[in-house]
Amino acid sequence: MNIHLTKPIIFLDIEATGLTIGLDRIVEICLLKVNVDNSTEIITKRVNPEMPIPDKVSKIHGIYDKDIKDAPTFKQIAPELLKFIANCDFAGYNSNKYDMPLLAEEFLRVEAEFDLKGRRLIDVQNIFHFMEPRTLSAAYKFYCNKPIENAHSAEADVMATYHIFKAQLERYKDTELEDEKGNKFKPVQNDISKICELTTKTKNADLAGRIIFNENNIEVFSFGKHKDKPVEDVFTKEPSYYNWMMQGDFPLYTKRIITQIRLRMKNK
């Protein structure tokens, strides 16, 4: 089944030095671009993270310090990546929580202009959990009826994610569910906007989900002592909270968002 697209979509997978968005670095990235006519282009890059890879992490994805010591840094490949992903939506497996925040962090770290405005984000894992609550390997076996070869390499994982997504569109194209009011609906449709709504569990203002929009479309905190409180109210009553976040171990994209909110408040 072809994916109905109005603009290209990038399927991505990232292997990194760890799972902490604000601290860890990319060691391998694979970007599979699916064009509007469903033709594909793929880029796979090893990256020198300029920091050691913990041995326990290397044992998972199979990439060791010696494998990337001569690889380019992210700063060196950033212009090529930005050109490749221009005007594209994004999709991945657990990408809304991990791959996309980490990618944005890397771009911001090297002062490369990267913005999500106008881009739709598809998390294939959320479709899987919504329709058949289970890992990427299990999903691939379930939907594609075969095991992943070279699992945990970026290219194998991104290709598996792409094939799972297409299989999901085919499998669930006529599947109807019933909501709490008894209304029937088809949750999985060959429409990127509708799939984006299905796979986005919260409406994030930042990629890490530290700042989210509430039901009134107001930015609120999703963590800590000010959870569910409007960001503007907190910054008004406790200005030091902004400084605490800016000095803390928060992702650069989160700091960018709260700075935009603070500037907006000053301009009112």
C-alpha positions as CSV (number, residue, x, y, z in Angstrom):
1,M,0.0,0.0,0.0
2,N,1.3,3.5,-0.9
3,I,1.2,6.2,1.8
4,H,-1.1,9.1,0.9
5,L,1.2,12.1,1.2
6,T,0.9,15.8,0.6
7,K,4.6,16.4,1.3
8,P,7.6,14.2,2.0
9,I,7.9,12.4,5.3
10,I,11.1,11.4,7.0
11,F,11.3,8.1,8.9
12,L,14.2,8.3,11.3
13,D,16.1,6.3,13.9
14,I,18.9,7.4,16.1
15,E,21.5,5.5,18.1
16,A,23.2,7.6,20.8
17,T,25.5,7.6,23.8
18,G,22.4,7.2,26.1
19,L,18.8,8.2,26.7
20,T,19.2,11.7,28.4
21,I,18.0,14.3,25.8
22,G,20.0,17.2,27.2
23,L,23.3,15.4,27.7
24,D,23.7,12.4,25.3
25,R,24.8,12.7,21.7
26,I,24.0,10.9,18.4
27,V,26.4,8.2,17.2
28,E,24.4,7.0,14.2
29,I,21.4,8.4,12.4
30,C,19.3,7.0,9.5
31,L,16.8,9.2,7.6
32,L,14.5,7.5,5.1
33,K,12.7,10.1,3.0
34,V,9.4,9.0,1.4
35,N,8.5,11.4,-1.3
36,V,4.9,12.3,-2.4
37,D,5.1,9.7,-5.2
38,N,6.3,7.1,-2.5
39,S,9.8,6.9,-4.0
40,T,12.4,6.8,-1.3
41,E,15.8,8.2,-0.5
42,I,18.0,7.2,2.5
43,I,20.9,8.7,4.4
44,T,22.7,6.7,7.1
45,K,25.5,8.5,9.0
46,R,27.9,7.5,11.8
47,V,28.7,10.5,14.0
48,N,31.6,11.3,16.3
49,P,29.7,12.3,19.5
50,E,32.8,14.0,21.0
51,M,32.3,12.0,24.2
52,P,32.8,8.4,25.2
53,I,30.1,5.8,24.6
54,P,29.3,3.9,27.8
55,D,30.2,0.2,27.3
56,K,26.7,-0.9,28.4
57,V,25.2,1.3,25.7
58,S,27.6,0.0,23.0
59,K,26.6,-3.5,23.9
60,I,23.0,-2.6,22.9
61,H,23.6,-0.9,19.5
62,G,27.0,-2.4,18.7
63,I,28.8,0.9,18.1
64,Y,32.0,1.4,20.1
65,D,34.3,4.4,20.4
66,K,36.7,2.9,17.9
67,D,33.9,2.7,15.3
68,I,33.3,6.4,15.3
69,K,36.6,8.0,16.2
70,D,37.1,9.1,12.5
71,A,33.5,9.9,11.8
72,P,32.4,13.5,11.2
73,T,30.9,15.4,14.1
74,F,27.2,16.4,14.0
75,K,28.2,20.0,13.3
76,Q,29.9,18.8,10.1
77,I,26.9,16.9,8.8
78,A,24.2,19.3,10.0
79,P,24.0,21.3,6.8
80,E,23.5,18.1,4.7
81,L,20.8,16.8,7.1
82,L,18.9,20.1,7.2
83,K,18.8,20.2,3.4
84,F,17.6,16.6,3.3
85,I,14.8,17.1,5.8
86,A,13.6,20.5,4.5
87,N,9.8,20.8,4.2
88,C,9.3,17.2,5.5
89,D,7.1,15.7,8.2
90,F,8.6,13.1,10.5
91,A,7.9,9.5,11.6
92,G,9.6,7.0,13.8
93,Y,9.3,4.4,16.5
94,N,9.1,6.1,19.9
95,S,10.3,9.2,18.0
96,N,8.2,11.8,19.7
97,K,9.7,11.0,23.1
98,Y,13.3,10.3,22.0
99,D,14.5,10.6,18.4
100,M,12.9,14.0,17.6
101,P,13.9,15.8,20.9
102,L,17.5,14.4,20.6
103,L,17.7,15.5,16.9
104,A,16.5,19.0,17.7
105,E,18.9,19.2,20.6
106,E,21.8,18.4,18.3
107,F,20.8,21.0,15.8
108,L,20.4,23.7,18.5
109,R,23.7,22.7,20.1
110,V,25.6,23.5,16.9
111,E,23.5,26.7,16.3
112,A,21.8,25.2,13.2
113,E,18.3,26.6,12.5
114,F,15.8,23.9,13.1
115,D,12.1,24.5,13.6
116,L,9.1,22.2,13.9
117,K,6.6,24.8,12.8
118,G,4.4,23.3,10.0
119,R,5.8,19.8,10.5
120,R,3.7,16.8,11.6
121,L,5.1,14.1,13.8
122,I,4.0,10.5,13.5
123,D,5.0,8.0,16.3
124,V,4.5,4.5,14.8
125,Q,4.9,3.0,18.3
126,N,1.7,4.8,19.5
127,I,-0.3,3.2,16.6
128,F,1.0,-0.1,17.6
129,H,0.3,0.4,21.3
130,F,-3.2,1.8,20.5
131,M,-4.1,-1.1,18.2
132,E,-2.1,-4.0,19.5
133,P,-0.5,-3.1,22.8
134,R,3.7,-4.6,22.5
135,T,8.9,-3.6,21.1
136,L,10.0,-2.9,17.7
137,S,11.0,-6.5,17.1
138,A,7.7,-7.8,18.3
139,A,5.9,-5.3,16.1
140,Y,7.9,-6.3,13.0
141,K,7.2,-10.0,13.6
142,F,3.5,-9.3,14.2
143,Y,3.0,-7.1,11.2
144,C,5.6,-8.4,8.7
145,N,5.7,-12.0,9.9
146,K,9.5,-12.2,10.1
147,P,12.3,-11.3,12.5
148,I,14.4,-8.1,12.2
149,E,17.9,-8.8,10.9
150,N,20.6,-6.7,12.6
151,A,18.2,-5.2,15.1
152,H,19.5,-2.1,16.9
153,S,21.4,-0.8,13.9
154,A,19.8,2.5,12.8
155,E,19.2,1.4,9.2
156,A,17.7,-2.0,10.1
157,D,15.4,-0.3,12.7
158,V,14.3,2.5,10.5
159,M,13.5,0.2,7.6
160,A,11.5,-2.0,10.0
161,T,9.6,1.0,11.2
162,Y,8.8,2.1,7.7
163,H,7.5,-1.4,6.8
164,I,5.5,-1.7,10.0
165,F,3.8,1.7,9.3
166,K,2.8,0.6,5.8
167,A,1.5,-2.7,7.1
168,Q,-0.5,-0.9,9.8
169,L,-2.2,1.3,7.2
170,E,-3.1,-1.9,5.2
171,R,-4.2,-3.9,8.2
172,Y,-6.4,-1.3,9.9
173,K,-7.8,0.6,6.9
174,D,-11.3,-0.9,7.5
175,T,-11.0,-1.4,11.3
176,E,-13.7,0.4,13.3
177,L,-13.6,1.2,17.0
178,E,-16.2,2.6,19.3
179,D,-15.7,5.7,21.6
180,E,-17.1,6.2,25.1
181,K,-20.3,7.7,23.6
182,G,-20.8,4.7,21.3
183,N,-19.8,6.5,18.2
184,K,-17.9,4.3,15.7
185,F,-14.8,5.6,14.0
186,K,-11.8,4.4,12.0
187,P,-8.7,5.4,14.0
188,V,-6.1,4.4,11.4
189,Q,-6.5,6.2,8.0
190,N,-4.1,6.8,5.2
191,D,-3.9,10.5,6.1
192,I,-0.9,12.0,7.8
193,S,-2.8,14.6,9.6
194,K,-5.2,12.1,11.2
195,I,-2.4,9.7,12.0
196,C,-0.6,12.6,13.7
197,E,-3.6,13.2,15.9
198,L,-3.8,9.5,16.8
199,T,-0.2,9.1,17.7
200,T,0.2,12.4,19.6
201,K,-0.8,11.7,23.2
202,T,-0.3,15.2,24.4
203,K,0.0,18.5,22.6
204,N,3.6,19.5,23.4
205,A,4.9,23.0,23.2
206,D,8.4,21.7,23.4
207,L,9.7,18.3,22.1
208,A,10.5,16.8,25.5
209,G,6.9,17.4,26.8
210,R,8.0,19.6,29.7
211,I,5.7,22.3,28.5
212,I,2.3,21.2,27.0
213,F,-0.9,22.9,25.9
214,N,-3.9,22.3,28.1
215,E,-7.5,22.0,26.9
216,N,-7.7,25.7,26.5
217,N,-4.6,25.8,24.4
218,I,-2.5,27.5,27.1
219,E,1.1,26.4,27.8
220,V,1.3,24.7,31.2
221,F,4.0,22.8,33.0
222,S,3.8,19.0,32.9
223,F,6.2,18.3,35.8
224,G,7.2,19.3,39.3
225,K,5.6,21.6,41.8
226,H,3.9,23.7,39.1
227,K,2.5,20.8,37.2
228,D,-0.6,21.9,35.2
229,K,-0.1,25.6,36.1
230,P,0.1,28.1,33.2
231,V,3.7,29.0,32.4
232,E,2.9,32.7,32.2
233,D,1.3,32.7,35.7
234,V,4.3,30.9,37.2
235,F,6.8,33.3,35.6
236,T,4.8,36.2,36.8
237,K,4.5,35.1,40.4
238,E,7.9,33.3,40.6
239,P,10.3,34.9,38.1
240,S,13.2,32.9,39.5
241,Y,11.6,29.7,38.2
242,Y,12.6,30.8,34.6
243,N,16.2,31.3,35.7
244,W,16.2,28.0,37.5
245,M,15.1,26.2,34.3
246,M,17.6,28.1,32.1
247,Q,20.4,27.1,34.4
248,G,19.2,23.5,34.9
249,D,19.7,20.3,32.9
250,F,16.7,21.0,30.5
251,P,16.9,20.4,26.8
252,L,17.9,23.5,24.7
253,Y,14.6,23.3,22.8
254,T,12.7,23.5,26.1
255,K,14.8,26.5,27.1
256,R,14.1,28.1,23.7
257,I,10.3,27.7,24.2
258,I,10.2,29.2,27.7
259,T,12.3,32.1,26.5
260,Q,9.8,32.7,23.7
261,I,7.0,32.7,26.3
262,R,8.9,35.1,28.5
263,L,9.6,37.5,25.6
264,R,6.0,37.3,24.6
265,M,5.0,38.3,28.2
266,K,7.3,41.3,28.1
267,N,5.9,42.5,24.8
268,K,2.3,42.4,26.0
